[in-house]
Amino acid sequence: MLTLEGAQAGLSWETVLKKREGYRKGFAGFDPAIVAEFTAADVERLMQDAGIIRNRGKILSTINNAGLIRDLQANGGSFCDLVWSFVDGKPILNSWKDLSDLPAQTDLSVKMSRDLLKRGFRFVGPTICYSFMQAVGLVNDHTENCFRYKVNR
């Protein structure tokens, strides 16, 4: 999800969702142990792959971030535990009346961004982090009139 959120930066979600399968194929099923070992030849292969967003910086960030996740796992940690630590293991349940009320970033997404950047992650600005938090369930931002609003409440 972090890769897809980073890929979405500056683009529409529809664009990214249409390329999700291309990302899955191009990035070895998102296996960090494999992606972390990608070479310059893999970067060039991906730059020619119309199934993904061909942005060198985004491709390189995915490889970089995979290496950091692999290293975290090798040291007994997990990326899952790391990101859930920002919400103390429990989703934040917001109550928004309208989609226009939703923020693009929060103090918590700024904190996550700073932490990830300090660890060496790339394409993890506060807006990307907030979108990631929403996508993986760290934050429930469904509006009160949405059928998904009451899930997990």
Helices and strands as residue ranges (DSSP letters): H 2-8, H 13-18, H 20-26, G 28-30, H 32-35, H 40-47, H 56-74, H 79-85, E 92-93, G 99-101, H 107-119, H 126-136, E 139-140
